[in-house]
């Protein structure tokens, strides 16, 4: 049932949002090289890696950490700041949902270096498809500003933010149903529009 909802919802969204996709791709291409889409390896269900898609929000070929320190990060373009603020940079992940790499609602996928830090209990988040959104990502909307104010952002992410997110994801898994997923989608949209 969940997979049918994911597939139907993401296909319908892709069709209706095609004009927006084209507009955003053009805006990204004007300001940065490297193509409109950014691909990053993330860890999915059962620990399988996959390529997560995003609209490019950073300048290509600029070195830096895998976490982003808010709007002060010099790698982020002007269009990228707006895309991140509105979460429109995440829209290409609808294609990840169509392919079956992701679900509309589920634990947000992490990169391998952070998944390697998971305890055996925390690895339970890998038993389901990762999602476009979940309660943890709603709560972490201002993650960039928290990292920006941290003395050591990398350590703060590993020791504070990552455990917070994974614990919230585990709590979500214990009560996940089609109805709770619907509420998460509504809360996500309300949070985006409030921020936008």
C-alpha positions as CSV (number, residue, x, y, z in Angstrom):
1,X,0.0,0.0,0.0
2,X,2.8,2.4,1.0
3,X,4.7,1.7,-2.2
4,X,1.6,2.3,-4.3
5,X,1.0,5.7,-2.6
6,X,4.6,6.6,-3.1
7,X,4.6,5.7,-6.7
8,X,1.3,7.3,-7.6
9,X,1.9,10.5,-5.5
10,X,5.4,11.0,-6.9
11,X,4.4,10.4,-10.5
12,X,1.5,12.8,-10.3
13,X,3.8,15.4,-8.6
14,X,6.5,15.0,-11.3
15,X,3.9,15.6,-14.1
16,X,2.4,18.7,-12.5
17,X,5.7,20.1,-11.4
18,X,7.5,19.7,-14.7
19,X,7.3,23.5,-15.6
20,X,8.7,24.3,-12.1
21,X,11.5,21.8,-12.6
22,X,12.5,23.4,-15.9
23,X,12.5,26.9,-14.4
24,X,14.6,25.9,-11.4
25,X,17.0,24.0,-13.6
26,X,17.5,27.1,-15.7
27,X,18.0,29.3,-12.6
28,X,20.6,26.9,-11.3
29,X,22.4,26.6,-14.6
30,X,22.7,30.4,-15.0
31,X,24.5,30.8,-11.6
32,X,26.7,27.7,-11.3
33,X,28.5,25.2,-13.5
34,X,28.3,21.4,-13.2
35,X,24.8,20.9,-14.2
36,X,21.4,21.6,-12.6
37,X,21.3,18.4,-10.7
38,X,23.7,17.3,-7.9
39,X,24.1,13.6,-7.1
40,X,25.4,12.4,-3.8
41,X,25.7,8.8,-2.6
42,X,23.5,8.1,0.4
43,X,22.8,4.9,2.3
44,X,19.3,3.5,1.7
45,X,17.3,0.5,2.9
46,X,19.3,-2.5,4.1
47,X,22.5,-0.4,3.9
48,X,22.4,-0.2,0.1
49,X,24.0,2.9,-1.4
50,X,22.1,5.0,-4.0
51,X,22.5,8.3,-5.7
52,X,20.3,11.0,-4.1
53,X,19.3,13.8,-6.5
54,X,19.0,17.5,-5.6
55,X,19.0,20.8,-7.5
56,X,22.6,22.1,-7.2
57,X,22.8,24.7,-4.5
58,X,26.5,24.9,-4.2
59,X,29.3,26.0,-6.6
60,X,30.9,23.0,-8.3
61,X,34.3,21.7,-7.3
62,X,34.6,23.7,-4.1
63,X,36.1,21.6,-1.3
64,X,34.5,21.5,2.1
65,X,32.8,19.3,4.7
66,X,29.7,17.1,4.0
67,X,27.6,19.3,6.3
68,X,26.5,22.8,5.4
69,X,26.9,25.7,7.9
70,X,23.9,27.8,7.1
71,X,23.8,30.7,4.7
72,X,27.4,31.8,5.7
73,X,28.8,28.7,3.8
74,X,30.7,30.3,0.9
75,X,30.0,27.3,-1.3
76,X,26.2,28.1,-1.5
77,X,25.1,30.2,-4.5
78,X,22.4,33.0,-4.2
79,X,19.9,30.8,-6.0
80,X,21.0,27.9,-3.8
81,X,20.3,29.8,-0.6
82,X,16.7,30.3,-1.8
83,X,16.3,26.7,-2.9
84,X,17.5,25.5,0.5
85,X,15.3,27.9,2.4
86,X,12.2,26.7,0.6
87,X,13.4,23.1,0.3
88,X,12.9,23.2,-3.4
89,X,16.3,21.8,-3.9
90,X,14.9,18.5,-2.7
91,X,12.2,18.2,-5.4
92,X,14.3,15.9,-7.8
93,X,14.1,13.3,-5.1
94,X,10.6,12.6,-6.4
95,X,12.5,10.6,-9.1
96,X,14.3,8.7,-6.3
97,X,10.8,7.8,-5.0
98,X,9.7,6.7,-8.5
99,X,12.7,4.5,-8.8
100,X,12.1,2.9,-5.5
101,X,15.3,4.2,-3.8
102,X,13.1,6.4,-1.4
103,X,9.7,6.8,0.0
104,X,7.7,10.0,0.4
105,X,7.9,9.7,4.2
106,X,10.7,7.8,5.9
107,X,14.0,8.5,7.7
108,X,16.1,10.9,5.8
109,X,19.1,9.1,4.2
110,X,22.6,9.8,5.4
111,X,26.0,9.6,3.8
112,X,28.1,6.5,4.6
113,X,30.6,8.3,7.0
114,X,27.7,9.1,9.4
115,X,25.9,5.8,9.0
116,X,29.1,4.1,10.0
117,X,28.7,5.8,13.4
118,X,25.2,4.2,14.0
119,X,24.8,1.9,17.0
120,X,23.2,-1.5,16.3
121,X,19.9,0.0,17.6
122,X,20.2,3.1,15.4
123,X,20.8,0.9,12.3
124,X,17.1,-0.1,12.6
125,X,16.4,3.1,10.6
126,X,17.9,1.2,7.6
127,X,15.2,-1.4,7.7
128,X,12.8,0.8,5.7
129,X,13.2,3.0,2.6
130,X,14.5,6.5,3.4
131,X,12.1,9.3,2.8
132,X,11.8,12.8,1.4
133,X,10.6,13.9,4.8
134,X,10.0,12.7,8.3
135,X,9.3,14.2,11.8
136,X,13.1,14.5,12.4
137,X,13.6,16.6,9.3
138,X,10.7,18.9,10.2
139,X,12.3,19.4,13.7
140,X,15.7,20.0,12.1
141,X,14.6,22.7,9.6
142,X,17.2,25.2,11.1
143,X,20.0,22.7,11.3
144,X,22.3,24.9,9.3
145,X,22.0,27.8,11.7
146,X,22.7,25.5,14.6
147,X,25.9,24.3,12.9
148,X,26.8,27.8,12.0
149,X,26.9,28.8,15.7
150,X,28.8,25.7,16.8
151,X,32.5,26.0,17.7
152,X,33.3,22.7,15.9
153,X,30.4,22.0,13.5
154,X,31.5,18.6,12.5
155,X,31.8,17.3,16.1
156,X,28.5,19.0,17.0
157,X,26.8,17.3,14.1
158,X,28.2,13.9,15.0
159,X,27.7,14.1,18.8
160,X,24.5,16.2,19.1
161,X,22.4,16.6,15.9
162,X,22.9,13.1,14.4
163,X,21.8,11.2,17.6
164,X,18.8,13.6,17.9
165,X,17.7,12.9,14.3
166,X,18.2,9.1,14.5
167,X,16.3,8.8,17.8
168,X,13.4,10.8,16.3
169,X,13.5,8.5,13.2
170,X,13.3,5.4,15.4
171,X,10.4,6.9,17.3
172,X,8.6,7.6,13.9
173,X,9.2,3.9,12.9
174,X,7.4,2.7,16.0
175,X,4.2,4.4,15.0
176,X,4.4,4.8,11.2
177,X,1.1,4.2,9.3
178,X,-0.4,5.6,6.2
179,X,-2.3,8.2,8.3
180,X,0.8,9.3,10.3
181,X,2.6,9.6,7.0
182,X,-0.1,11.9,5.6
183,X,0.2,14.1,8.7
184,X,3.9,14.3,8.3
185,X,3.5,15.4,4.6
186,X,1.0,18.1,5.7
187,X,3.3,19.3,8.5
188,X,6.2,19.5,6.1
189,X,4.3,21.6,3.6
190,X,3.1,23.9,6.4
191,X,6.7,24.3,7.6
192,X,8.0,25.0,4.2
193,X,5.3,27.7,3.4
194,X,5.8,29.3,6.9
195,X,9.6,29.5,6.2
196,X,9.2,30.6,2.6
